[in-house]
């Protein structure tokens, strides 16, 4: 998931969502993180919480369903 503000139009949406802060370490276990939707020139026009876990080499996200169909999560673009 992207870790910085994502501009309008990326990830096939006018309001992409991105993770605030760093990913957790393995020792952190499951942590709650805030995510923001970028929209209307504001990097955090709307925010909500998700759960994230570091599984030694990849992350698992428990995502909330976006409240509107034009809001989407945005990946980091890394393999």
N, CA, C and O atoms as a Maestro MAE file, in Angstrom:
{
 s_m_m2io_version
 :::
 2.0.0
}

f_m_ct {
 s_m_title
 :::
 protein
 m_atom[316] {
  # First column is atom index #
  i_m_mmod_type
  r_m_x_coord
  r_m_y_coord
  r_m_z_coord
  i_m_residue_number
  s_m_chain_name
  s_m_pdb_residue_name
  s_m_pdb_atom_name
  i_m_atomic_number
  :::
  1 25 0.836 -1.165 0.000 1 A "UNK " " N  " 7
  2 3 0.000 0.000 0.000 1 A "UNK " " CA " 6
  3 2 0.888 1.237 0.000 1 A "UNK " " C  " 6
  4 15 1.940 1.258 0.639 1 A "UNK " " O  " 8
  5 25 0.460 2.258 -0.715 2 A "UNK " " N  " 7
  6 3 1.226 3.501 -0.783 2 A "UNK " " CA " 6
  7 2 1.393 4.106 0.608 2 A "UNK " " C  " 6
  8 15 0.483 4.038 1.434 2 A "UNK " " O  " 8
  9 25 2.577 4.706 0.865 3 A "UNK " " N  " 7
  10 3 2.894 5.283 2.172 3 A "UNK " " CA " 6
  11 2 2.978 6.803 2.152 3 A "UNK " " C  " 6
  12 15 3.403 7.416 3.131 3 A "UNK " " O  " 8
  13 25 2.577 7.404 1.053 4 A "UNK " " N  " 7
  14 3 2.553 8.863 0.970 4 A "UNK " " CA " 6
  15 2 1.377 9.271 0.101 4 A "UNK " " C  " 6
  16 15 0.775 8.449 -0.590 4 A "UNK " " O  " 8
  17 25 1.068 10.535 0.149 5 A "UNK " " N  " 7
  18 3 -0.087 11.070 -0.571 5 A "UNK " " CA " 6
  19 2 -0.056 10.648 -2.042 5 A "UNK " " C  " 6
  20 15 0.970 10.757 -2.713 5 A "UNK " " O  " 8
  21 25 -1.185 10.172 -2.515 6 A "UNK " " N  " 7
  22 3 -1.313 9.723 -3.901 6 A "UNK " " CA " 6
  23 2 -2.223 10.717 -4.617 6 A "UNK " " C  " 6
  24 15 -3.322 11.017 -4.151 6 A "UNK " " O  " 8
  25 25 -1.750 11.224 -5.759 7 A "UNK " " N  " 7
  26 3 -2.503 12.239 -6.487 7 A "UNK " " CA " 6
  27 2 -3.778 11.695 -7.124 7 A "UNK " " C  " 6
  28 15 -3.873 10.517 -7.468 7 A "UNK " " O  " 8
  29 25 -4.739 12.578 -7.269 8 A "UNK " " N  " 7
  30 3 -5.994 12.272 -7.951 8 A "UNK " " CA " 6
  31 2 -5.696 11.650 -9.313 8 A "UNK " " C  " 6
  32 15 -4.778 12.081 -10.010 8 A "UNK " " O  " 8
  33 25 -6.461 10.651 -9.683 9 A "UNK " " N  " 7
  34 3 -6.301 10.006 -10.978 9 A "UNK " " CA " 6
  35 2 -5.444 8.753 -10.942 9 A "UNK " " C  " 6
  36 15 -5.483 7.965 -11.887 9 A "UNK " " O  " 8
  37 25 -4.669 8.544 -9.882 10 A "UNK " " N  " 7
  38 3 -3.863 7.330 -9.771 10 A "UNK " " CA " 6
  39 2 -4.733 6.185 -9.275 10 A "UNK " " C  " 6
  40 15 -5.753 6.408 -8.623 10 A "UNK " " O  " 8
  41 25 -4.340 4.993 -9.577 11 A "UNK " " N  " 7
  42 3 -5.035 3.772 -9.138 11 A "UNK " " CA " 6
  43 2 -6.462 3.708 -9.674 11 A "UNK " " C  " 6
  44 15 -7.322 3.053 -9.083 11 A "UNK " " O  " 8
  45 25 -6.712 4.386 -10.790 12 A "UNK " " N  " 7
  46 3 -8.013 4.309 -11.442 12 A "UNK " " CA " 6
  47 2 -9.146 4.983 -10.690 12 A "UNK " " C  " 6
  48 15 -10.303 4.591 -10.838 12 A "UNK " " O  " 8
  49 25 -8.832 6.001 -9.876 13 A "UNK " " N  " 7
  50 3 -9.875 6.669 -9.105 13 A "UNK " " CA " 6
  51 2 -9.539 8.139 -8.888 13 A "UNK " " C  " 6
  52 15 -8.380 8.543 -8.988 13 A "UNK " " O  " 8
  53 25 -10.549 8.922 -8.594 14 A "UNK " " N  " 7
  54 3 -10.339 10.325 -8.248 14 A "UNK " " CA " 6
  55 2 -9.971 10.495 -6.779 14 A "UNK " " C  " 6
  56 15 -9.570 11.584 -6.370 14 A "UNK " " O  " 8
  57 25 -10.099 9.432 -5.973 15 A "UNK " " N  " 7
  58 3 -9.810 9.520 -4.541 15 A "UNK " " CA " 6
  59 2 -9.061 8.278 -4.059 15 A "UNK " " C  " 6
  60 15 -9.657 7.417 -3.413 15 A "UNK " " O  " 8
  61 25 -7.744 8.167 -4.366 16 A "UNK " " N  " 7
  62 3 -6.971 7.011 -3.917 16 A "UNK " " CA " 6
  63 2 -6.696 7.065 -2.414 16 A "UNK " " C  " 6
  64 15 -6.619 8.143 -1.825 16 A "UNK " " O  " 8
  65 25 -6.554 5.911 -1.814 17 A "UNK " " N  " 7
  66 3 -6.315 5.809 -0.373 17 A "UNK " " CA " 6
  67 2 -4.880 5.353 -0.139 17 A "UNK " " C  " 6
  68 15 -4.340 4.558 -0.909 17 A "UNK " " O  " 8
  69 25 -4.269 5.858 0.920 18 A "UNK " " N  " 7
  70 3 -2.878 5.528 1.247 18 A "UNK " " CA " 6
  71 2 -2.699 5.427 2.757 18 A "UNK " " C  " 6
  72 15 -3.479 5.994 3.522 18 A "UNK " " O  " 8
  73 25 -1.655 4.694 3.186 19 A "UNK " " N  " 7
  74 3 -1.389 4.400 4.585 19 A "UNK " " CA " 6
  75 2 -0.554 5.506 5.222 19 A "UNK " " C  " 6
  76 15 0.475 5.900 4.674 19 A "UNK " " O  " 8
  77 25 -0.992 6.007 6.372 20 A "UNK " " N  " 7
  78 3 -0.231 7.020 7.112 20 A "UNK " " CA " 6
  79 2 0.763 6.306 8.027 20 A "UNK " " C  " 6
  80 15 0.383 5.420 8.792 20 A "UNK " " O  " 8
  81 25 2.029 6.693 7.945 21 A "UNK " " N  " 7
  82 3 3.052 6.107 8.800 21 A "UNK " " CA " 6
  83 2 3.729 4.917 8.155 21 A "UNK " " C  " 6
  84 15 3.491 4.596 6.990 21 A "UNK " " O  " 8
  85 25 4.574 4.271 8.932 22 A "UNK " " N  " 7
  86 3 5.347 3.130 8.448 22 A "UNK " " CA " 6
  87 2 4.614 1.823 8.693 22 A "UNK " " C  " 6
  88 15 3.758 1.733 9.574 22 A "UNK " " O  " 8
  89 25 4.954 0.820 7.914 23 A "UNK " " N  " 7
  90 3 4.408 -0.520 8.151 23 A "UNK " " CA " 6
  91 2 4.942 -1.068 9.480 23 A "UNK " " C  " 6
  92 15 6.028 -0.680 9.913 23 A "UNK " " O  " 8
  93 25 4.204 -1.952 10.120 24 A "UNK " " N  " 7
  94 3 4.668 -2.520 11.390 24 A "UNK " " CA " 6
  95 2 5.820 -3.508 11.181 24 A "UNK " " C  " 6
  96 15 6.045 -4.001 10.076 24 A "UNK " " O  " 8
  97 25 6.537 -3.780 12.265 25 A "UNK " " N  " 7
  98 3 7.548 -4.830 12.245 25 A "UNK " " CA " 6
  99 2 6.858 -6.162 12.546 25 A "UNK " " C  " 6
  100 15 5.692 -6.185 12.941 25 A "UNK " " O  " 8
  101 25 7.569 -7.253 12.362 26 A "UNK " " N  " 7
  102 3 7.024 -8.579 12.675 26 A "UNK " " CA " 6
  103 2 6.637 -8.642 14.153 26 A "UNK " " C  " 6
  104 15 5.580 -9.170 14.500 26 A "UNK " " O  " 8
  105 25 7.494 -8.104 15.019 27 A "UNK " " N  " 7
  106 3 7.245 -8.140 16.465 27 A "UNK " " CA " 6
  107 2 6.035 -7.319 16.902 27 A "UNK " " C  " 6
  108 15 5.477 -7.564 17.972 27 A "UNK " " O  " 8
  109 25 5.626 -6.353 16.092 28 A "UNK " " N  " 7
  110 3 4.462 -5.523 16.430 28 A "UNK " " CA " 6
  111 2 3.154 -6.304 16.389 28 A "UNK " " C  " 6
  112 15 2.186 -5.932 17.051 28 A "UNK " " O  " 8
  113 25 3.121 -7.387 15.612 29 A "UNK " " N  " 7
  114 3 1.873 -8.131 15.434 29 A "UNK " " CA " 6
  115 2 0.888 -7.332 14.596 29 A "UNK " " C  " 6
  116 15 1.289 -6.579 13.709 29 A "UNK " " O  " 8
  117 25 -0.389 -7.494 14.874 30 A "UNK " " N  " 7
  118 3 -1.428 -6.753 14.145 30 A "UNK " " CA " 6
  119 2 -1.544 -5.366 14.768 30 A "UNK " " C  " 6
  120 15 -1.711 -5.233 15.980 30 A "UNK " " O  " 8
  121 25 -1.455 -4.342 13.934 31 A "UNK " " N  " 7
  122 3 -1.587 -2.967 14.413 31 A "UNK " " CA " 6
  123 2 -2.686 -2.255 13.629 31 A "UNK " " C  " 6
  124 15 -2.979 -2.601 12.485 31 A "UNK " " O  " 8
  125 25 -3.281 -1.262 14.265 32 A "UNK " " N  " 7
  126 3 -4.285 -0.451 13.589 32 A "UNK " " CA " 6
  127 2 -3.591 0.789 13.037 32 A "UNK " " C  " 6
  128 15 -2.843 1.461 13.747 32 A "UNK " " O  " 8
  129 25 -3.845 1.086 11.765 33 A "UNK " " N  " 7
  130 3 -3.257 2.244 11.095 33 A "UNK " " CA " 6
  131 2 -4.356 3.094 10.493 33 A "UNK " " C  " 6
  132 15 -5.416 2.598 10.111 33 A "UNK " " O  " 8
  133 25 -4.080 4.379 10.419 34 A "UNK " " N  " 7
  134 3 -4.992 5.285 9.729 34 A "UNK " " CA " 6
  135 2 -4.634 5.304 8.250 34 A "UNK " " C  " 6
  136 15 -3.458 5.282 7.889 34 A "UNK " " O  " 8
  137 25 -5.648 5.344 7.401 35 A "UNK " " N  " 7
  138 3 -5.451 5.514 5.967 35 A "UNK " " CA " 6
  139 2 -6.258 6.727 5.524 35 A "UNK " " C  " 6
  140 15 -7.323 7.011 6.072 35 A "UNK " " O  " 8
  141 25 -5.743 7.433 4.534 36 A "UNK " " N  " 7
  142 3 -6.395 8.642 4.028 36 A "UNK " " CA " 6
  143 2 -6.778 8.488 2.574 36 A "UNK " " C  " 6
  144 15 -6.104 7.802 1.807 36 A "UNK " " O  " 8
  145 25 -7.864 9.131 2.208 37 A "UNK " " N  " 7
  146 3 -8.258 9.286 0.809 37 A "UNK " " CA " 6
  147 2 -7.813 10.677 0.362 37 A "UNK " " C  " 6
  148 15 -8.122 11.673 1.018 37 A "UNK " " O  " 8
  149 25 -7.089 10.743 -0.751 38 A "UNK " " N  " 7
  150 3 -6.703 12.029 -1.336 38 A "UNK " " CA " 6
  151 2 -7.812 12.473 -2.275 38 A "UNK " " C  " 6
  152 15 -8.213 11.728 -3.169 38 A "UNK " " O  " 8
  153 25 -8.307 13.687 -2.071 39 A "UNK " " N  " 7
  154 3 -9.366 14.192 -2.941 39 A "UNK " " CA " 6
  155 2 -9.517 15.698 -2.767 39 A "UNK " " C  " 6
  156 15 -9.201 16.245 -1.710 39 A "UNK " " O  " 8
  157 25 -9.996 16.353 -3.796 40 A "UNK " " N  " 7
  158 3 -10.279 17.792 -3.767 40 A "UNK " " CA " 6
  159 2 -9.067 18.604 -3.307 40 A "UNK " " C  " 6
  160 15 -9.215 19.582 -2.573 40 A "UNK " " O  " 8
  161 25 -7.859 18.196 -3.740 41 A "UNK " " N  " 7
  162 3 -6.632 18.908 -3.403 41 A "UNK " " CA " 6
  163 2 -6.167 18.715 -1.976 41 A "UNK " " C  " 6
  164 15 -5.254 19.409 -1.528 41 A "UNK " " O  " 8
  165 25 -6.773 17.788 -1.249 42 A "UNK " " N  " 7
  166 3 -6.422 17.528 0.142 42 A "UNK " " CA " 6
  167 2 -5.914 16.093 0.253 42 A "UNK " " C  " 6
  168 15 -6.625 15.160 -0.118 42 A "UNK " " O  " 8
  169 25 -4.695 15.903 0.756 43 A "UNK " " N  " 7
  170 3 -4.115 14.557 0.868 43 A "UNK " " CA " 6
  171 2 -4.868 13.665 1.852 43 A "UNK " " C  " 6
  172 15 -4.781 12.439 1.777 43 A "UNK " " O  " 8
  173 25 -5.599 14.276 2.765 44 A "UNK " " N  " 7
  174 3 -6.355 13.471 3.722 44 A "UNK " " CA " 6
  175 2 -7.776 14.016 3.838 44 A "UNK " " C  " 6
  176 15 -8.218 14.430 4.910 44 A "UNK " " O  " 8
  177 25 -8.473 14.005 2.713 45 A "UNK " " N  " 7
  178 3 -9.846 14.509 2.666 45 A "UNK " " CA " 6
  179 2 -10.774 13.672 3.543 45 A "UNK " " C  " 6
  180 15 -11.690 14.200 4.173 45 A "UNK " " O  " 8
  181 25 -10.528 12.358 3.578 46 A "UNK " " N  " 7
  182 3 -11.341 11.430 4.373 46 A "UNK " " CA " 6
  183 2 -10.399 10.367 4.916 46 A "UNK " " C  " 6
  184 15 -9.504 9.921 4.198 46 A "UNK " " O  " 8
  185 25 -10.576 9.951 6.162 47 A "UNK " " N  " 7
  186 3 -9.712 8.910 6.707 47 A "UNK " " CA " 6
  187 2 -10.517 7.851 7.445 47 A "UNK " " C  " 6
  188 15 -11.655 8.079 7.855 47 A "UNK " " O  " 8
  189 25 -9.898 6.695 7.601 48 A "UNK " " N  " 7
  190 3 -10.486 5.587 8.334 48 A "UNK " " CA " 6
  191 2 -9.347 4.724 8.868 48 A "UNK " " C  " 6
  192 15 -8.181 5.014 8.602 48 A "UNK " " O  " 8
  193 25 -9.661 3.686 9.605 49 A "UNK " " N  " 7
  194 3 -8.649 2.799 10.190 49 A "UNK " " CA " 6
  195 2 -8.702 1.422 9.520 49 A "UNK " " C  " 6
  196 15 -9.767 0.945 9.130 49 A "UNK " " O  " 8
  197 25 -7.519 0.793 9.398 50 A "UNK " " N  " 7
  198 3 -7.415 -0.586 8.921 50 A "UNK " " CA " 6
  199 2 -6.446 -1.324 9.843 50 A "UNK " " C  " 6
  200 15 -5.724 -0.693 10.616 50 A "UNK " " O  " 8
  201 25 -6.425 -2.640 9.769 51 A "UNK " " N  " 7
  202 3 -5.450 -3.448 10.500 51 A "UNK " " CA " 6
  203 2 -4.374 -3.930 9.530 51 A "UNK " " C  " 6
  204 15 -4.667 -4.296 8.392 51 A "UNK " " O  " 8
  205 25 -3.117 -3.923 10.000 52 A "UNK " " N  " 7
  206 3 -1.972 -4.331 9.175 52 A "UNK " " CA " 6
  207 2 -1.101 -5.277 9.987 52 A "UNK " " C  " 6
  208 15 -0.910 -5.089 11.188 52 A "UNK " " O  " 8
  209 25 -0.573 -6.300 9.313 53 A "UNK " " N  " 7
  210 3 0.354 -7.233 9.958 53 A "UNK " " CA " 6
  211 2 1.534 -7.503 9.030 53 A "UNK " " C  " 6
  212 15 1.362 -7.681 7.824 53 A "UNK " " O  " 8
  213 25 2.728 -7.532 9.603 54 A "UNK " " N  " 7
  214 3 3.939 -7.864 8.868 54 A "UNK " " CA " 6
  215 2 4.147 -9.371 8.982 54 A "UNK " " C  " 6
  216 15 4.285 -9.893 10.088 54 A "UNK " " O  " 8
  217 25 4.171 -10.065 7.864 55 A "UNK " " N  " 7
  218 3 4.324 -11.521 7.850 55 A "UNK " " CA " 6
  219 2 5.678 -11.917 7.251 55 A "UNK " " C  " 6
  220 15 5.745 -12.805 6.402 55 A "UNK " " O  " 8
  221 25 6.746 -11.265 7.688 56 A "UNK " " N  " 7
  222 3 8.110 -11.571 7.257 56 A "UNK " " CA " 6
  223 2 8.253 -11.621 5.741 56 A "UNK " " C  " 6
  224 15 8.412 -12.698 5.166 56 A "UNK " " O  " 8
  225 25 8.199 -10.491 5.111 57 A "UNK " " N  " 7
  226 3 8.391 -10.416 3.667 57 A "UNK " " CA " 6
  227 2 7.170 -9.923 2.914 57 A "UNK " " C  " 6
  228 15 7.273 -9.560 1.742 57 A "UNK " " O  " 8
  229 25 6.029 -9.905 3.560 58 A "UNK " " N  " 7
  230 3 4.833 -9.333 2.941 58 A "UNK " " CA " 6
  231 2 3.913 -8.833 4.047 58 A "UNK " " C  " 6
  232 15 4.067 -9.203 5.211 58 A "UNK " " O  " 8
  233 25 2.960 -7.995 3.675 59 A "UNK " " N  " 7
  234 3 2.017 -7.424 4.629 59 A "UNK " " CA " 6
  235 2 0.615 -7.929 4.338 59 A "UNK " " C  " 6
  236 15 0.244 -8.157 3.187 59 A "UNK " " O  " 8
  237 25 -0.145 -8.098 5.388 60 A "UNK " " N  " 7
  238 3 -1.552 -8.477 5.264 60 A "UNK " " CA " 6
  239 2 -2.367 -7.311 5.798 60 A "UNK " " C  " 6
  240 15 -2.106 -6.800 6.887 60 A "UNK " " O  " 8
  241 25 -3.360 -6.898 5.015 61 A "UNK " " N  " 7
  242 3 -4.214 -5.775 5.371 61 A "UNK " " CA " 6
  243 2 -5.649 -6.257 5.560 61 A "UNK " " C  " 6
  244 15 -6.171 -7.013 4.740 61 A "UNK " " O  " 8
  245 25 -6.273 -5.821 6.629 62 A "UNK " " N  " 7
  246 3 -7.715 -6.024 6.778 62 A "UNK " " CA " 6
  247 2 -8.343 -4.670 6.470 62 A "UNK " " C  " 6
  248 15 -8.342 -3.759 7.297 62 A "UNK " " O  " 8
  249 25 -8.876 -4.566 5.263 63 A "UNK " " N  " 7
  250 3 -9.359 -3.292 4.741 63 A "UNK " " CA " 6
  251 2 -10.830 -3.086 5.067 63 A "UNK " " C  " 6
  252 15 -11.615 -4.032 5.132 63 A "UNK " " O  " 8
  253 25 -11.177 -1.832 5.269 64 A "UNK " " N  " 7
  254 3 -12.575 -1.448 5.419 64 A "UNK " " CA " 6
  255 2 -13.146 -1.225 4.019 64 A "UNK " " C  " 6
  256 15 -12.436 -0.773 3.120 64 A "UNK " " O  " 8
  257 25 -14.409 -1.539 3.841 65 A "UNK " " N  " 7
  258 3 -15.056 -1.252 2.559 65 A "UNK " " CA " 6
  259 2 -15.173 0.263 2.409 65 A "UNK " " C  " 6
  260 15 -15.696 0.930 3.302 65 A "UNK " " O  " 8
  261 25 -14.690 0.822 1.282 66 A "UNK " " N  " 7
  262 3 -14.826 2.263 1.086 66 A "UNK " " CA " 6
  263 2 -16.311 2.667 1.083 66 A "UNK " " C  " 6
  264 15 -17.151 1.929 0.568 66 A "UNK " " O  " 8
  265 25 -16.633 3.835 1.658 67 A "UNK " " N  " 7
  266 3 -18.023 4.251 1.760 67 A "UNK " " CA " 6
  267 2 -18.657 4.672 0.434 67 A "UNK " " C  " 6
  268 15 -19.880 4.767 0.336 67 A "UNK " " O  " 8
  269 25 -17.836 4.923 -0.583 68 A "UNK " " N  " 7
  270 3 -18.341 5.301 -1.908 68 A "UNK " " CA " 6
  271 2 -17.564 4.525 -2.967 68 A "UNK " " C  " 6
  272 15 -16.404 4.171 -2.757 68 A "UNK " " O  " 8
  273 25 -18.198 4.264 -4.093 69 A "UNK " " N  " 7
  274 3 -17.571 3.430 -5.128 69 A "UNK " " CA " 6
  275 2 -16.362 4.092 -5.788 69 A "UNK " " C  " 6
  276 15 -15.540 3.386 -6.372 69 A "UNK " " O  " 8
  277 25 -16.222 5.403 -5.720 70 A "UNK " " N  " 7
  278 3 -15.096 6.075 -6.369 70 A "UNK " " CA " 6
  279 2 -13.856 6.163 -5.465 70 A "UNK " " C  " 6
  280 15 -12.824 6.678 -5.895 70 A "UNK " " O  " 8
  281 25 -13.942 5.675 -4.233 71 A "UNK " " N  " 7
  282 3 -12.810 5.643 -3.320 71 A "UNK " " CA " 6
  283 2 -12.142 4.273 -3.420 71 A "UNK " " C  " 6
  284 15 -12.819 3.247 -3.356 71 A "UNK " " O  " 8
  285 25 -10.797 4.251 -3.580 72 A "UNK " " N  " 7
  286 3 -10.084 2.979 -3.732 72 A "UNK " " CA " 6
  287 2 -8.766 3.009 -2.970 72 A "UNK " " C  " 6
  288 15 -8.198 4.071 -2.716 72 A "UNK " " O  " 8
  289 25 -8.293 1.809 -2.610 73 A "UNK " " N  " 7
  290 3 -6.962 1.668 -2.028 73 A "UNK " " CA " 6
  291 2 -5.941 1.741 -3.152 73 A "UNK " " C  " 6
  292 15 -6.230 1.377 -4.292 73 A "UNK " " O  " 8
  293 25 -4.736 2.218 -2.821 74 A "UNK " " N  " 7
  294 3 -3.704 2.391 -3.833 74 A "UNK " " CA " 6
  295 2 -2.464 1.608 -3.415 74 A "UNK " " C  " 6
  296 15 -2.001 1.750 -2.283 74 A "UNK " " O  " 8
  297 25 -1.923 0.787 -4.305 75 A "UNK " " N  " 7
  298 3 -0.721 0.017 -4.019 75 A "UNK " " CA " 6
  299 2 0.524 0.855 -4.154 75 A "UNK " " C  " 6
  300 15 0.479 1.980 -4.650 75 A "UNK " " O  " 8
  301 25 1.636 0.302 -3.711 76 A "UNK " " N  " 7
  302 3 2.910 1.018 -3.746 76 A "UNK " " CA " 6
  303 2 3.619 0.879 -5.087 76 A "UNK " " C  " 6
  304 15 4.538 1.641 -5.386 76 A "UNK " " O  " 8
  305 25 3.199 -0.084 -5.889 77 A "UNK " " N  " 7
  306 3 3.862 -0.309 -7.163 77 A "UNK " " CA " 6
  307 2 5.107 -1.174 -7.053 77 A "UNK " " C  " 6
  308 15 5.820 -1.365 -8.038 77 A "UNK " " O  " 8
  309 25 5.373 -1.700 -5.859 78 A "UNK " " N  " 7
  310 3 6.541 -2.565 -5.671 78 A "UNK " " CA " 6
  311 2 6.158 -4.012 -5.909 78 A "UNK " " C  " 6
  312 15 5.019 -4.395 -5.640 78 A "UNK " " O  " 8
  313 25 7.088 -4.834 -6.412 79 A "UNK " " N  " 7
  314 3 6.758 -6.245 -6.645 79 A "UNK " " CA " 6
  315 2 6.551 -6.998 -5.346 79 A "UNK " " C  " 6
  316 15 6.267 -8.196 -5.365 79 A "UNK " " O  " 8
  :::
 }
 m_bond[315] {
  # First column is bond index #
  i_m_from
  i_m_to
  i_m_order
  :::
  1 1 2 1
  2 2 3 1
  3 3 4 2
  4 3 5 1
  5 5 6 1
  6 6 7 1
  7 7 8 2
  8 7 9 1
  9 9 10 1
  10 10 11 1
  11 11 12 2
  12 11 13 1
  13 13 14 1
  14 14 15 1
  15 15 16 2
  16 15 17 1
  17 17 18 1
  18 18 19 1
  19 19 20 2
  20 19 21 1
  21 21 22 1
  22 22 23 1
  23 23 24 2
  24 23 25 1
  25 25 26 1
  26 26 27 1
  27 27 28 2
  28 27 29 1
  29 29 30 1
  30 30 31 1
  31 31 32 2
  32 31 33 1
  33 33 34 1
  34 34 35 1
  35 35 36 2
  36 35 37 1
  37 37 38 1
  38 38 39 1
  39 39 40 2
  40 39 41 1
  41 41 42 1
  42 42 43 1
  43 43 44 2
  44 43 45 1
  45 45 46 1
  46 46 47 1
  47 47 48 2
  48 47 49 1
  49 49 50 1
  50 50 51 1
  51 51 52 2
  52 51 53 1
  53 53 54 1
  54 54 55 1
  55 55 56 2
  56 55 57 1
  57 57 58 1
  58 58 59 1
  59 59 60 2
  60 59 61 1
  61 61 62 1
  62 62 63 1
  63 63 64 2
  64 63 65 1
  65 65 66 1
  66 66 67 1
  67 67 68 2
  68 67 69 1
  69 69 70 1
  70 70 71 1
  71 71 72 2
  72 71 73 1
  73 73 74 1
  74 74 75 1
  75 75 76 2
  76 75 77 1
  77 77 78 1
  78 78 79 1
  79 79 80 2
  80 79 81 1
  81 81 82 1
  82 82 83 1
  83 83 84 2
  84 83 85 1
  85 85 86 1
  86 86 87 1
  87 87 88 2
  88 87 89 1
  89 89 90 1
  90 90 91 1
  91 91 92 2
  92 91 93 1
  93 93 94 1
  94 94 95 1
  95 95 96 2
  96 95 97 1
  97 97 98 1
  98 98 99 1
  99 99 100 2
  100 99 101 1
  101 101 102 1
  102 102 103 1
  103 103 104 2
  104 103 105 1
  105 105 106 1
  106 106 107 1
  107 107 108 2
  108 107 109 1
  109 109 110 1
  110 110 111 1
  111 111 112 2
  112 111 113 1
  113 113 114 1
  114 114 115 1
  115 115 116 2
  116 115 117 1
  117 117 118 1
  118 118 119 1
  119 119 120 2
  120 119 121 1
  121 121 122 1
  122 122 123 1
  123 123 124 2
  124 123 125 1
  125 125 126 1
  126 126 127 1
  127 127 128 2
  128 127 129 1
  129 129 130 1
  130 130 131 1
  131 131 132 2
  132 131 133 1
  133 133 134 1
  134 134 135 1
  135 135 136 2
  136 135 137 1
  137 137 138 1
  138 138 139 1
  139 139 140 2
  140 139 141 1
  141 141 142 1
  142 142 143 1
  143 143 144 2
  144 143 145 1
  145 145 146 1
  146 146 147 1
  147 147 148 2
  148 147 149 1
  149 149 150 1
  150 150 151 1
  151 151 152 2
  152 151 153 1
  153 153 154 1
  154 154 155 1
  155 155 156 2
  156 155 157 1
  157 157 158 1
  158 158 159 1
  159 159 160 2
  160 159 161 1
  161 161 162 1
  162 162 163 1
  163 163 164 2
  164 163 165 1
  165 165 166 1
  166 166 167 1
  167 167 168 2
  168 167 169 1
  169 169 170 1
  170 170 171 1
  171 171 172 2
  172 171 173 1
  173 173 174 1
  174 174 175 1
  175 175 176 2
  176 175 177 1
  177 177 178 1
  178 178 179 1
  179 179 180 2
  180 179 181 1
  181 181 182 1
  182 182 183 1
  183 183 184 2
  184 183 185 1
  185 185 186 1
  186 186 187 1
  187 187 188 2
  188 187 189 1
  189 189 190 1
  190 190 191 1
  191 191 192 2
  192 191 193 1
  193 193 194 1
  194 194 195 1
  195 195 196 2
  196 195 197 1
  197 197 198 1
  198 198 199 1
  199 199 200 2
  200 199 201 1
  201 201 202 1
  202 202 203 1
  203 203 204 2
  204 203 205 1
  205 205 206 1
  206 206 207 1
  207 207 208 2
  208 207 209 1
  209 209 210 1
  210 210 211 1
  211 211 212 2
  212 211 213 1
  213 213 214 1
  214 214 215 1
  215 215 216 2
  216 215 217 1
  217 217 218 1
  218 218 219 1
  219 219 220 2
  220 219 221 1
  221 221 222 1
  222 222 223 1
  223 223 224 2
  224 223 225 1
  225 225 226 1
  226 226 227 1
  227 227 228 2
  228 227 229 1
  229 229 230 1
  230 230 231 1
  231 231 232 2
  232 231 233 1
  233 233 234 1
  234 234 235 1
  235 235 236 2
  236 235 237 1
  237 237 238 1
  238 238 239 1
  239 239 240 2
  240 239 241 1
  241 241 242 1
  242 242 243 1
  243 243 244 2
  244 243 245 1
  245 245 246 1
  246 246 247 1
  247 247 248 2
  248 247 249 1
  249 249 250 1
  250 250 251 1
  251 251 252 2
  252 251 253 1
  253 253 254 1
  254 254 255 1
  255 255 256 2
  256 255 257 1
  257 257 258 1
  258 258 259 1
  259 259 260 2
  260 259 261 1
  261 261 262 1
  262 262 263 1
  263 263 264 2
  264 263 265 1
  265 265 266 1
  266 266 267 1
  267 267 268 2
  268 267 269 1
  269 269 270 1
  270 270 271 1
  271 271 272 2
  272 271 273 1
  273 273 274 1
  274 274 275 1
  275 275 276 2
  276 275 277 1
  277 277 278 1
  278 278 279 1
  279 279 280 2
  280 279 281 1
  281 281 282 1
  282 282 283 1
  283 283 284 2
  284 283 285 1
  285 285 286 1
  286 286 287 1
  287 287 288 2
  288 287 289 1
  289 289 290 1
  290 290 291 1
  291 291 292 2
  292 291 293 1
  293 293 294 1
  294 294 295 1
  295 295 296 2
  296 295 297 1
  297 297 298 1
  298 298 299 1
  299 299 300 2
  300 299 301 1
  301 301 302 1
  302 302 303 1
  303 303 304 2
  304 303 305 1
  305 305 306 1
  306 306 307 1
  307 307 308 2
  308 307 309 1
  309 309 310 1
  310 310 311 1
  311 311 312 2
  312 311 313 1
  313 313 314 1
  314 314 315 1
  315 315 316 2
  :::
 }
}
